[in-house]
Amino acid sequence: AVVARCDASGGRDDASLPAVPAADRGAGAAVVSKRPTTVYLRQDQRETLALSALATGESQAALIRAALDAYLGDAPAPAPTLMHQDERDVYRAALRRWGASAQVAVAQEELAELVVALSHYLRGRPGAVDEVAVGCADVRIVLAQVELALRLEADVEGRRRARVQRLARLIAEQPA
């Protein structure tokens, strides 16, 4: 959820909303400010915001305003952009219908299709970027099912974060 602090001119005072401890903002936190509202975003929230902006074609500022309106109760919540409960329900239904083994096989097929799309991109084939986008979407869907089936969600997320940190260290250590 987006954490917000509004001053009195925004209709709420600081005491009516939860405080944002510095530790929760994280080292790379961004502050988006336009009086009377200040929004603190963690790195993962900034990434989600950027992806949502790309997916919807809306500006990041518009998405922040919509999230803030929903947070403050002024508007309906925007549709989820990452895996939320409704997506998990769909993935669980697919696992019940076809079984984990079948979905693992589908994951292999989708990964292979993504490899082909990436090869097309590297060779400069027209339409390859669209192929890669479709392949990425399909792979994310089936990998989410694999994570659910094998109960790996928390483990994968922890490993993903550790690998991102490792990548950041490698980037920092290499001269430009």
ABEGO torsion letter per residue (X at the ends): XBBBBBBAAAGBBAAABBBBBAAAAEAABBBBBBOABBBBBBAAAAAAAAAAAAAAGBBAAAAAAAAAAAAAGABBBBBBABBBAAAAAAAAAAAAAAEAAAAAAAAAAAAAAAAAAAAAAAAGBBGAAAAAAAAAAAAAAAAAAAAAAAGAAAAAAAAAAAAAAAAAAAAAABBX
